[in-house]
């Protein structure tokens, strides 16, 4: 990897992301709107579960942040698909940049964006919705990084196996709702149907939210995130291996947006 | 500068390149001609490192492009057949990005962007978003992006498709100047007049092989004999002395006008299906016709229709 070229590629991809910030703004405002509507229900659920002083934000903020971070998977995928649509993918590949540099140049700016989205939503959660982090703040950071890792790997897998941008967005939307819903983003796993509770651990969102819950609600220290973070990173590792196996720079992609 | 030997490529058992040999020396413009599907774009893609070859060697300035594609790519400039620009970024950002990727920095980078922009009449458009450019301006930007890294070998794959006359002339002028400065240029086109305007060395690729290679004048002298060409609706009839290919029948003769005068009466029942009578003078067009068995504009017409469709849309 040539760091000078990688920096150029990252700056370029950041400029491309910022050229149309509407999707980023949307994916940051939407969860805030959802938090507003769902906080009361979350408060009732948490108080019913014995957390007498809970504001509800402790459940709804991580839930919505994780759900909309999943929607952010589309940022990374579209960063690849749009290059095909603009006819610049082959230009990039015929430049001095290696495939690894091009891929890293695409992934990292989007990963920073997803991380920024998570951080901002948690800050809004604390400042606006009164969320209290009762345990380790560093633990929240660890879970955020694990979360970004699995989303990056997931987006690379989708980019590798899907052929069109429309397919990408359809799968991202479905996966974001299904995996985070199953993981407890909309309601705690305990109140989901029995079959859903049984398969919930198969969703990486389950482990993400379990980690956030441990440090935000259950006063856990950094050590409380070890198992959830490890499980989340295991998902990231498996998805990344499959993505690398399936990815081919010569594959044709269709930007049909 | 560029040396291609015995290059082979097949897609699913279909051989696209069947042992292509091609050379472009310092300062030489090679006009790579051939009908659609002849393998031109595949050839360019392999040399540019976009596809792997099944066999053969590619050497760029002494560097084995198969073994060291990264080093070879540093010497190449490529303008692919399809337009490739970032529409959401400015003209300057499009150019600067590829200059930076090639390792240019500081004053040299700024000077190179300025030079290329001026050469292709983009200097006044640097701050404009690429999406807002006209078709011709986009085509010039597309070409400029291939030049901005100061390549030693330049590949232009049908760079003037859909371009207006002014854009076409500017691109041709830039190609000439690059070659004069020592760049080896491989220029693919269906517009044979451009190859003639550039006084390029010609290589004709047909069926995955180079079927003719040499200076323009030599190729015309050897293959560009005058001919009479008749085009019919449906298949051309069998006529004495004529080569029949699809809907066309071609007679190579030193005096095609005299032959035309005598042929009409011999057509018998095919007269009603006769659509055009063309006299082909010694030219690259005639040489191309002799070598490939088809007119260059059989392909060009498809392109022209695409362009008209785009304009109407």
Interface residues (C-beta under 8 A of the other chain):
Chain A: X4 X5 X8 X9 X12 X15 X16 X19 X20 X86 X87 X88 X89 X90 X91 X93 X94 X95 X96 X97 X98 X250
Chain B: X45 X48 X49 X50 X51 X70 X73 X74 X76 X78 X80 X82 X83 X84 X85 X86 X87 X88 X89 X93 X97 X98 X100 X101 X102 X103 X145 X149
